[in-house]
Amino acid sequence: MPAPRIKSPHLLVAESGADREGHGLKRTMGLFQLICFGVGAIVGTGIFVGLSGSVAQAGPGVVVSFVLAALTCVFTAFSFAELGGAIPVSGSSYSFAYAGLGESTAFLVGWCLLLEYGVSISAVAVGWSQYVNELLHTLTGWQLPAVLSNGPADGGFVNLPAVIVIAMAAVLLVRGVRESARATAAMAVVKIGILIAFCVIGFSAFKHGNLSPFSPAGLGGIGAGTTAAFFSYIGFDAITTAGEEAKNPRRDIPVAILVCLGVATLLYCAVAVAAIGAVGGHQVAGRSAALSYVVNQVTGSHIGGGIIAFGAVVAIASVVLAVMYGQTRILMSMARDGLVPRAFEKVSPRTSTPVRGTVITAIVFALPAAFCPLDAVVNLSTIGTLAIMAVVNIVVIALRRREPGLARGFRVPLYPVMPLLGVAFCLYLMYETGWKTWIQFAVFLAVGLLVYVGYGRRHSTLARAASAEVTSADAEREPQAV
């Protein structure tokens, strides 16, 4: 069996192009922008839309589900923090896998990232549509007709708001990362403020009896709720995709990852307790625009619900913006390595953004958001994300052994216990997704492997460089043989 094609961390950084005038990305994001970017990527659909689904699984025990999901992310967040500071490039876990485990594993990680970010962007855009209608109803008493706000599977024709929010995000991303960072920061501040206001309102009507029974479905319900709640944390790894646009990535990326996870976990738990304590888990479970409903019930007015709907519109739009940013940077890194078409690699010298790749990404993800039901692939996205996180923990161990002298601005504490716990927690949540999801995931990976063999392996820049070296060496030896 041939040795895996491994690209050293030093080569990844050297090839990133961040220091090449007129070609690379510009380093414009400070620590505050990175934190806001991370909050923008995490806090959104998971709490404004996904809370009702998690409560339906776990009841009031959803708070434990959020903590367990966060714990899984925290173990892996330490690994992301170490690798993000040591390998500050745009490829995130794809590039980390390339450096630690080789090209084929890296391609499959990139393949899973396409699923994770793609489903996340499309699902988030669909959730945005719900709150747009809620806000319109509060402000004007009118809503978009079902034919323009739902896909064919939900009784409509096209989910127009979902397409609009993806298009708006693409326009901002094309204009430049500075503009995108400012917009994300403003939206992050707004949504945190509105969620804090929601907690104040919810706790003003808190009743202890609404938390009983705490776990109506037992530990199995909490476990299922943990898998559902995990989708709420998808996106924290997007911070590492800013490795080539952060001013001080080796210091700021680790700090931003840990701060964002802490903020998200506190917000999720507080909002869940406030919502269930105010009206009861049975009224939250399975309800669309659940937070607006809770505020309307507590205040007896639709004005408060309208404010929450506005916060959700802002929050979910920021998730689309941040996650689409991450997706375009990962595709750019994969294109740089020759594993996907070169169209995703080119950076505009005027805006310092991958314009063509951003437009293609927006079109591809707008189509399922507009027309397709996404519930069937949410679990598939979750198991793919968990697999990526398990790989990242393994990469930390591999690079500690292979590259002991690599400059690391942050080191995983209690090594190797923390990475191994991260792998264990990921495997547990993967198990909880069910055997049908495992079958879907196996098929998905098989398709990805075929794509790699059919395209990526043949177009790999690393393979071409190795082939050129062999050819050059043969040419040098030929005169000696004569």
C-alpha positions in Angstrom: 0.0 0.0 0.0 1.5 3.4 -1.0 2.2 5.9 1.8 -0.5 8.6 2.2 0.2 11.9 0.6 0.8 14.2 3.5 1.3 18.0 3.1 3.3 19.4 6.0 1.9 22.3 8.0 4.8 24.5 6.8 3.9 23.8 3.2 0.2 24.5 3.8 1.1 27.9 5.3 3.6 28.7 2.5 1.1 27.8 -0.2 -1.8 29.7 1.3 -1.0 32.9 -0.7 -1.8 35.2 2.2 1.5 37.0 1.7 1.3 37.3 -2.1 0.3 40.8 -3.1 -2.7 40.9 -5.4 -3.5 37.2 -5.0 -4.1 36.3 -1.4 -6.7 37.3 1.1 -6.2 40.3 3.4 -5.7 40.1 7.1 -8.4 42.4 8.4 -10.1 40.5 11.2 -9.2 41.2 14.9 -10.2 39.2 18.0 -13.5 41.0 18.4 -14.5 40.4 14.8 -13.5 36.7 15.1 -15.7 36.3 18.2 -18.6 38.0 16.5 -18.0 35.9 13.4 -18.1 32.8 15.6 -21.3 33.9 17.4 -22.8 34.7 14.1 -22.0 31.2 12.8 -23.3 29.4 15.9 -26.2 31.3 17.5 -29.2 31.3 15.2 -31.4 28.6 13.8 -30.4 26.1 16.6 -32.1 28.2 19.3 -34.7 30.2 17.3 -36.0 27.3 15.3 -34.3 24.0 16.5 -35.2 24.5 20.2 -38.7 23.2 19.6 -37.4 20.0 18.0 -35.0 19.3 20.8 -37.6 19.9 23.5 -39.9 17.4 21.7 -37.2 14.8 22.2 -36.0 15.6 25.7 -38.6 17.7 27.4 -37.2 20.1 30.0 -34.2 17.8 30.1 -33.1 19.6 26.9 -30.9 21.7 29.2 -28.9 18.5 29.9 -28.9 17.8 26.1 -27.4 21.2 25.4 -24.7 20.7 28.0 -23.8 17.3 26.7 -23.7 18.6 23.1 -21.6 21.5 24.3 -19.2 19.1 26.2 -18.7 17.2 23.0 -17.9 20.4 21.2 -15.6 21.7 24.0 -13.3 18.6 23.8 -13.0 19.1 20.1 -12.8 22.9 20.4 -9.5 22.5 22.3 -8.2 20.5 19.3 -9.5 23.1 16.8 -7.9 25.8 18.9 -4.5 24.1 18.8 -4.6 23.3 15.1 -6.1 26.7 14.2 -3.2 28.5 15.9 -0.6 26.2 14.5 -1.9 26.0 10.9 -3.5 29.4 10.2 -4.9 28.7 6.7 -8.5 28.8 5.3 -9.0 25.1 4.9 -10.0 24.4 8.6 -10.4 20.7 9.4 -9.7 19.8 5.7 -6.2 21.3 5.9 -5.6 19.9 9.3 -6.4 16.4 8.0 -4.2 16.9 5.0 -1.3 17.7 7.4 -2.0 14.9 9.9 -3.5 12.0 8.0 -3.0 12.5 4.3 -4.8 13.5 1.1 -7.5 10.9 0.8 -8.7 11.4 4.4 -8.5 15.2 3.8 -10.7 14.9 0.7 -13.3 12.9 2.6 -13.2 15.5 5.4 -13.7 18.2 2.8 -16.6 16.1 1.3 -18.2 16.0 4.7 -17.7 19.7 5.1 -19.6 20.3 1.9 -22.5 18.4 3.5 -22.2 20.1 6.9 -22.1 23.6 5.6 -24.4 23.0 2.7 -27.2 21.5 4.7 -26.6 24.1 7.4 -26.9 27.1 5.0 -30.0 25.7 3.3 -31.7 24.6 6.5 -30.9 27.9 8.2 -32.3 29.8 5.2 -35.6 27.8 5.4 -35.8 28.7 9.1 -35.3 32.3 8.3 -38.4 32.2 6.1 -40.6 31.2 9.1 -39.6 34.2 11.1 -39.8 36.6 8.2 -43.5 35.6 7.9 -43.9 36.0 11.7 -42.4 39.5 11.5 -44.5 40.5 8.5 -47.6 39.4 10.3 -46.7 41.4 13.4 -45.9 44.6 11.5 -48.5 44.5 8.8 -51.0 41.7 9.5 -50.0 40.2 6.2 -47.9 37.2 5.4 -46.3 35.8 2.2 -48.6 33.2 0.6 -47.6 29.6 1.1 -46.8 29.3 -2.6 -43.9 31.8 -2.1 -42.8 30.8 1.4 -42.7 27.0 1.2 -41.2 24.4 -1.0 -43.3 21.9 -3.0 -43.1 19.3 -0.2 -44.7 21.7 2.2 -47.5 22.8 0.0 -45.9 25.7 -1.8 -43.9 26.2 -5.0 -40.7 28.1 -3.9 -39.3 29.3 -0.6 -38.5 32.8 -1.8 -37.3 34.3 1.5 -34.7 31.4 1.7 -33.3 32.4 -1.7 -33.3 36.0 -0.8 -31.2 35.6 2.4 -28.6 33.4 0.6 -28.4 36.0 -2.2 -27.9 38.9 0.3 -25.2 36.9 2.1 -23.4 36.3 -1.2 -23.5 40.0 -2.1 -21.9 41.0 1.2 -19.2 38.3 0.9 -18.4 39.3 -2.7 -17.9 43.0 -1.6 -15.2 42.1 0.9 -14.4 40.4 4.2 -14.2 43.8 6.1 -17.8 44.6 5.1 -18.9 41.1 6.0 -17.2 41.2 9.4 -18.8 44.5 10.3 -22.2 43.2 9.3 -21.7 40.0 11.3 -20.5 41.9 14.3 -23.6 44.2 14.3 -26.0 41.3 13.9 -24.2 39.3 16.7 -24.7 42.2 19.1 -28.4 42.6 18.1 -29.3 38.9 18.5 -27.4 38.5 21.9 -29.3 41.5 23.2 -32.7 40.1 22.0 -32.0 36.7 23.5 -31.1 38.3 26.8 -34.3 40.3 26.7 -36.2 37.0 26.0 -34.7 35.5 29.1 -35.8 38.4 31.2 -39.3 38.1 29.9 -39.4 34.3 30.2 -38.0 34.2 33.8 -40.6 36.9 34.8 -43.3 34.2 34.3 -41.2 31.2 35.4 -43.1 28.4 37.2 -41.1 25.5 38.6 -44.0 23.1 37.9 -43.4 23.6 34.1 -40.1 21.7 34.5 -41.9 18.5 35.6 -41.5 15.8 34.5 -38.0 16.8 33.8 -37.2 13.9 31.4 -40.5 12.4 30.2 -38.7 10.1 27.8 -35.9 9.1 30.2 -32.2 9.0 29.4 -33.0 7.9 25.8 -34.9 11.1 25.3 -32.0 13.2 26.6 -29.6 11.3 24.3 -31.8 11.9 21.3 -32.2 15.5 22.4 -28.4 15.8 22.5 -28.1 14.7 18.9 -30.7 17.2 17.9 -29.1 19.9 20.1 -25.7 19.2 18.5 -27.0 20.8 15.3 -27.3 24.0 17.2 -23.5 24.1 17.7 -22.5 23.4 14.1 -20.5 26.4 12.9 -18.0 27.0 15.7 -15.3 25.4 13.5 -16.0 28.0 10.9 -13.7 30.4 12.9 -10.7 28.4 11.7 -11.6 29.2 8.1 -10.6 32.8 8.8 -7.0 31.7 9.3 -5.7 33.7 6.3 -7.8 36.8 7.1 -7.2 37.1 10.9 -4.6 39.7 12.0 -3.1 37.4 14.6 -4.4 34.0 13.9 -2.1 32.0 16.2 -3.3 33.9 19.2 -6.8 35.0 18.3 -8.4 31.9 16.7 -8.0 29.7 19.9 -9.4 32.4 22.1 -12.3 33.1 19.7 -13.3 29.4 19.5 -13.4 28.9 23.3 -15.2 32.2 24.0 -17.9 31.6 21.3 -18.7 28.1 22.6 -19.0 29.4 26.2 -21.3 32.2 25.1 -23.5 29.9 22.9 -23.8 27.3 25.7 -24.9 29.9 28.3 -27.4 31.4 25.9 -28.9 28.1 24.8 -29.3 26.8 28.4 -30.8 30.1 29.7 -33.2 30.4 26.8 -34.3 26.8 27.1 -35.0 27.1 30.8 -36.8 30.5 30.3 -39.0 29.2 27.5 -40.0 26.0 29.2 -40.4 27.5 32.6 -42.7 30.2 31.2 -45.2 28.1 29.2 -44.2 24.4 29.7 -42.4 22.0 27.4 -45.5 20.7 25.7 -46.2 24.2 24.3 -42.7 24.7 23.1 -42.2 21.2 21.5 -42.7 21.1 17.8 -43.9 24.7 17.5 -42.6 27.0 14.7 -41.3 30.4 15.8 -41.5 29.1 19.4 -39.7 32.0 21.0 -42.1 34.5 19.6 -45.0 32.4 20.8 -43.6 32.3 24.3 -43.2 36.1 24.5 -46.7 36.6 23.1 -48.2 34.3 25.8 -46.3 35.9 28.6 -46.9 39.6 27.6 -50.4 39.1 26.1 -49.3 41.2 23.1 -47.9 40.5 19.7 -45.4 43.3 19.9 -42.9 41.4 22.0 -43.2 38.4 19.7 -42.5 40.7 16.8 -39.3 41.9 18.4 -38.2 38.3 18.9 -39.1 37.6 15.3 -36.9 40.6 14.2 -34.0 39.2 16.3 -34.5 35.8 14.7 -34.4 37.3 11.2 -31.1 39.1 12.1 -29.7 36.1 13.9 -30.4 33.6 11.2 -29.2 35.9 8.4 -25.9 36.2 10.3 -25.6 32.4 10.4 -26.1 32.1 6.6 -23.4 34.8 6.1 -20.8 33.3 8.4 -21.3 29.7 7.3 -21.3 30.6 3.6 -18.0 32.5 4.3 -16.5 29.3 5.7 -17.7 27.1 2.9 -16.2 29.4 0.2 -12.8 29.4 2.0 -12.7 25.6 2.4 -13.5 25.2 -1.3 -10.8 27.7 -2.1 -8.3 25.7 -0.1 -9.4 22.4 -1.8 -9.1 24.1 -5.3 -5.6 25.3 -4.4 -4.7 21.7 -3.8 -6.3 20.6 -7.1 -8.9 18.5 -5.5 -11.9 20.5 -6.8 -12.1 22.7 -9.9 -9.9 25.8 -10.0 -12.9 28.1 -10.4 -13.1 28.1 -6.6 -9.5 29.2 -6.1 -9.4 32.5 -7.9 -9.4 35.6 -5.6 -10.4 39.0 -7.0 -7.6 41.5 -6.8 -10.2 44.3 -6.3 -12.2 42.8 -3.4 -9.7 40.2 -2.1 -12.6 37.6 -2.1 -13.2 34.5 -4.1 -16.0 36.0 -6.2 -16.7 33.2 -8.6 -16.6 30.5 -5.9 -19.0 32.6 -3.7 -21.5 33.0 -6.6 -21.4 29.3 -7.4 -21.8 28.3 -3.8 -24.8 30.6 -3.4 -26.6 29.2 -6.4 -25.9 25.6 -5.4 -27.2 26.0 -1.9 -30.2 28.3 -2.8 -31.7 25.5 -4.9 -32.4 23.0 -2.1 -33.4 25.8 0.2 -36.0 26.9 -2.4 -37.5 23.6 -3.4 -36.4 20.6 -1.2 -37.3 19.3 2.3 -34.1 19.2 4.3 -35.3 17.3 7.4 -34.3 14.0 5.9 -30.6 15.0 5.7 -30.2 16.9 9.0 -29.1 13.7 10.7 -26.8 12.9 7.8 -25.2 16.4 8.2 -24.9 15.8 12.0 -23.1 12.5 11.7 -20.8 13.9 9.0 -19.9 16.8 11.3 -19.2 14.4 14.2 -16.9 12.4 12.0 -15.0 15.5 11.1 -14.6 16.4 14.7 -13.4 12.9 15.6 -10.8 13.2 12.8 -9.6 16.6 14.1 -9.0 15.1 17.6 -7.0 12.3 16.0 -5.0 14.8 13.9 -3.8 16.6 17.1 -2.3 13.3 18.3 -0.8 12.6 14.9 0.9 16.0 14.6 2.1 16.0 18.2 4.1 12.9 17.2 5.1 13.9 13.7 5.7 17.6 14.2 6.7 18.1 17.9 8.5 21.3 17.1 5.6 23.0 15.3 4.8 26.4 16.7 1.6 26.2 18.7 0.0 29.3 20.2 -2.3 27.1 22.2 -2.0 23.5 23.4 -4.8 21.1 24.3 -4.7 20.7 28.1 -4.5 17.2 29.6 -3.1 15.8 26.4 -3.9 13.0 25.2 -6.9 12.6 27.5 -8.9 15.5 26.0 -8.6 14.5 22.3 -9.4 10.9 23.2 -12.5 12.1 25.1 -13.4 14.2 22.1 -13.3 11.1 19.9 -15.4 9.1 22.4 -18.1 11.7 22.7 -18.3 12.1 18.9 -18.7 8.3 18.5 -21.4 8.2 21.1 -23.4 10.9 19.4 -22.8 9.3 16.0 -24.3 6.1 17.5 -27.4 8.0 18.7 -28.2 9.1 15.1 -29.5 5.5 14.3 -28.6 2.8 11.8 -30.5 4.4 8.9 -28.3 7.5 9.2 -25.2 5.2 9.3 -26.2 3.6 6.1 -26.8 7.0 4.4 -23.4 8.1 5.7 -21.6 5.0 4.3 -23.2 5.6 0.9 -22.2 9.3 1.1 -18.6 8.5 1.9 -18.5 5.9 -0.9 -19.6 8.5 -3.4 -17.0 10.9 -2.1 -14.3 8.3 -2.4 -15.3 7.7 -6.1 -15.1 11.4 -6.7 -11.7 11.5 -5.2 -10.4 8.6 -7.2 -12.0 9.9 -10.4 -11.1 13.6 -10.1 -9.2 14.7 -7.0 -6.4 12.1 -7.0 -5.6 12.7 -10.7 -5.6 16.5 -10.4 -3.9 16.8 -7.0 -1.1 19.4 -7.0 0.9 17.3 -4.6 0.7 14.3 -6.9 1.8 16.5 -9.9 4.7 17.9 -7.9 5.8 14.4 -7.0 5.5 13.3 -10.6 7.5 16.3 -11.8 10.3 15.5 -9.3 10.4 11.9 -10.5 10.6 13.0 -14.1 13.3 15.5 -13.4 15.3 12.8 -11.5 14.9 10.4 -14.3 16.1 13.0 -16.8 19.2 13.7 -14.7 20.1 10.1 -14.4 19.6 9.4 -18.2 22.9 10.9 -19.4 24.8 9.0 -16.7 23.3 5.8 -17.9 24.5 6.6 -21.5 
